[in-house]
Amino acid sequence: MRTKVHIKKGDDVIVLSGVDKGKKGKVLSVIPKERKVIVEGVNMATKHKKPKSQTDPGGIIHQEAPIYACKVMHVCNKCGKPTRIGHKILADGEKARVCKNCLEVFDN
């Protein structure tokens, strides 16, 4: 089964629900099979890391955990508002994602 996610790596997003509601961040990675994304500074998890060698220190580290892609919304760079993503065919025949509010093209 092929799954699609409306968010891509590098997009600026805002969290719509959950503990981190209202936080903004950049998408670090996308996991399409699970329909999840990892957002910078959102859903921080505590991990206990064991030292692998004498030079590699162990300890408690904090890292981002995945959240469902349906809980985030793309933020437009031009108007600065959370927006749904539309699709448009440009003059040269390329498909592009556009902002539904201001019709700004996200990627060429």
C-alpha angles and dihedrals in degrees: 000000000000115000127196128205122200092218126075133199111278096026120135110236141176124217113242102192144008134049093320095048112157097019118133126211148143121268109248097184142350126222104197097180091060094032089234136131134200112225124195111256095359128113095007113199128197115234127188107219122199116216111253096195140355092271094046108075121213128208141107114323131182119221139164118269124204122267129191114275091227088067094063132066129201117253116216116233093213104045096023093222129124106257144177116246121245128189126231136177110230126218092265091054096257121136116234138180114240137190112254091214105049102008092237113163111238101192132012 
